[in-house]
Amino acid sequence: MTLYSRLLHLLAGWGSVGLVYFSSDLLQGQGVLLPETAIDRAIPYSDSAIWLYLSFFILIPYTYLAADAARVRWLARAMALSAVLCGVVFLLYPTTLAYPPVGEGNAWSTQALRMLQAADSTQNCLPSLHGALTLLCAWALCDKRHLVRSALALVLGVAICYAIIALRRHVSIDLAAGLFVGIAGGMLAKMQVSLAARRAVSIKTAP
């Protein structure tokens, strides 16, 4: 697969996520306030978690550039399907959080968090697209032929999920729902790829 093709798949997969995320934010009503659970309270809030949280924006393009060609095609489908699933929930059941106030300091992490909050939606919490896409990227990178890369992808995926809650961009129920959406989107994409392959074979073998 050429670099150009990988970038096109990146645009299709991640672009569909952005389209759904920001358009649903404009179309939805007032969000329902989600409560914290014992899991969330057990993870202390930290501005410094912003760096792990933002590593997600490096993980996604890296996955499209490094994963096997077949997985790149699957990943683009899975991201688009996950975005559609999340978009339906965002519109039917909009949600929000009681976001902790950002500190007054000038630390880099605090400034980065201020910029993130200024650009991000205050709704679209449940399910967590951040969690869904992180799971899909780790899934795409896991390969028996690349054990070190697979292990690093899993560790980073877990760290990003931790940062999602530590930064209070989501609570645990959002993250759990997002991981479920990622699994569902990945499985649906696999079914689509499998059906397309069978169709192609049947066309070739047709008299």
C-alpha positions in Angstrom: 0.0 0.0 0.0 1.4 3.4 -1.0 1.8 6.3 1.4 -0.9 8.2 -0.6 -3.3 5.4 -0.2 -2.6 5.2 3.6 -3.2 8.9 3.9 -6.5 8.6 2.0 -7.6 5.9 4.4 -6.6 8.2 7.3 -8.6 11.0 5.9 -11.7 8.8 5.4 -11.5 7.1 8.8 -10.5 9.9 11.0 -12.3 12.5 8.9 -15.6 10.7 9.4 -15.0 10.8 13.1 -14.5 14.6 13.1 -17.5 15.1 10.9 -19.8 13.2 13.2 -18.3 14.6 16.4 -18.6 18.3 15.6 -21.8 18.1 13.6 -23.6 16.2 16.4 -22.4 18.9 18.8 -24.2 21.5 16.8 -27.4 19.5 16.3 -27.9 18.0 19.8 -29.9 19.4 22.7 -28.8 20.1 26.3 -26.6 17.3 27.7 -27.5 15.1 30.7 -25.0 15.5 33.5 -23.1 12.2 34.1 -22.1 11.4 37.7 -18.7 10.1 38.7 -18.4 6.6 40.0 -16.1 5.1 42.6 -13.6 4.2 39.8 -13.4 7.8 38.8 -12.9 9.0 42.4 -10.1 6.5 42.8 -8.2 8.1 40.0 -6.9 11.6 41.1 -7.4 14.5 38.7 -4.2 15.7 37.1 -3.5 18.4 34.5 -0.3 16.6 33.6 -2.3 13.7 32.2 -2.9 16.0 29.2 0.3 14.7 27.5 -0.8 11.1 27.6 -4.2 12.2 26.5 -2.8 14.1 23.5 -0.5 11.2 22.5 -3.8 9.8 21.0 -3.3 12.3 18.2 0.1 10.8 17.4 -1.1 7.2 17.8 -3.8 7.5 15.1 -1.7 8.7 12.2 1.2 6.4 13.2 -1.2 3.4 13.1 -2.3 4.3 9.6 1.3 4.6 8.5 2.7 1.5 10.3 -0.1 -1.2 10.2 -0.4 -3.8 7.5 -2.3 -2.7 4.4 -5.3 -5.0 5.1 -5.6 -3.6 8.7 -5.4 0.0 7.4 -8.5 -0.7 5.2 -10.2 -2.4 8.2 -9.3 0.5 10.5 -10.8 3.1 8.3 -14.1 1.2 8.1 -14.1 0.5 11.8 -13.5 4.1 12.7 -16.3 5.3 10.4 -18.7 2.7 11.8 -17.8 3.6 15.4 -18.3 7.3 14.6 -21.8 6.5 13.3 -22.7 4.4 16.4 -21.5 7.2 18.7 -23.2 9.9 16.6 -26.6 8.2 17.0 -26.1 8.2 20.8 -24.8 11.8 20.8 -28.0 12.9 19.1 -30.5 10.7 21.0 -28.9 11.0 24.4 -26.5 14.0 24.7 -24.3 14.0 27.8 -22.0 16.3 29.6 -19.7 16.4 32.7 -19.0 18.6 35.7 -15.5 19.5 34.3 -12.9 20.5 37.0 -11.7 24.1 36.7 -8.4 24.5 35.1 -5.7 25.9 37.3 -4.4 29.5 37.1 -0.7 28.5 36.7 1.4 28.9 33.6 2.7 25.3 33.5 2.7 23.8 30.0 0.3 21.1 30.9 -2.2 23.7 32.3 -1.9 25.9 29.2 -2.3 22.9 26.9 -5.5 21.9 28.9 -6.9 25.4 28.5 -6.4 25.2 24.7 -8.0 21.7 24.6 -11.1 22.9 26.6 -11.4 25.9 24.3 -11.5 23.8 21.2 -13.3 20.7 22.4 -17.0 20.0 22.9 -18.5 20.1 26.4 -20.9 17.4 25.4 -20.5 14.1 23.4 -19.3 12.4 26.5 -21.0 9.0 26.2 -19.7 6.9 24.5 -16.0 8.0 24.5 -14.8 8.2 20.9 -11.3 8.8 22.3 -11.6 5.4 24.0 -13.1 3.7 20.9 -10.4 4.9 18.5 -7.6 4.1 21.0 -8.8 0.5 21.2 -9.1 0.3 17.4 -5.5 1.6 16.9 -4.1 -0.8 19.5 -6.1 -3.6 17.8 -4.7 -2.7 14.4 -1.1 -2.6 15.6 -1.2 -5.9 17.5 0.6 -8.5 15.4 2.4 -11.7 16.3 5.2 -10.7 13.9 5.8 -7.5 15.8 5.7 -8.4 19.5 7.5 -5.3 20.8 5.3 -3.0 18.8 2.2 -4.9 19.9 3.2 -4.6 23.6 4.0 -0.9 23.3 0.6 -0.3 21.6 -1.2 -2.1 24.4 0.7 -0.2 27.1 0.1 3.2 25.4 -3.6 2.3 24.9 -4.1 1.5 28.6 -2.2 4.7 29.5 -4.4 6.8 27.2 -7.5 5.3 28.8 -6.1 6.1 32.2 -5.4 9.7 31.1 -8.9 10.1 29.8 -10.3 9.7 33.3 -7.4 11.4 35.1 -8.0 14.5 33.0 -11.8 14.2 33.5 -12.5 14.5 29.8 -14.7 11.4 30.4 -15.8 9.3 33.3 -15.5 5.5 33.5 -19.0 4.8 32.1 -18.1 6.9 29.0 -14.9 5.0 28.6 -16.5 1.6 29.0 -19.2 2.5 26.5 -16.5 3.8 24.1 -14.5 0.6 24.4 -17.7 -1.4 23.6 -18.3 0.8 20.6 -14.7 0.2 19.4 -15.2 -3.6 19.7 -18.6 -3.4 17.9 -17.2 -1.2 15.1 -14.2 -3.4 14.7 -16.3 -6.6 14.4 -18.7 -4.9 12.0 -15.8 -3.8 9.8 -14.4 -7.4 9.8 -17.8 -8.7 8.7 -17.9 -6.1 5.9 -14.4 -7.0 4.7 -15.3 -10.7 4.8 -18.5 -10.2 2.9 -16.7 -8.1 0.3 -14.0 -10.8 -0.1 -16.6 -13.5 -0.6 -18.5 -11.4 -3.1 -15.3 -10.9 -5.1 -14.5 -14.6 -5.1 -18.0 -15.5 -6.2 -17.8 -13.0 -9.1 -14.5 -14.4 -10.2 -15.7 -18.0 -10.1 -19.0 -17.3 -11.8 -19.4 -18.9 -15.2 
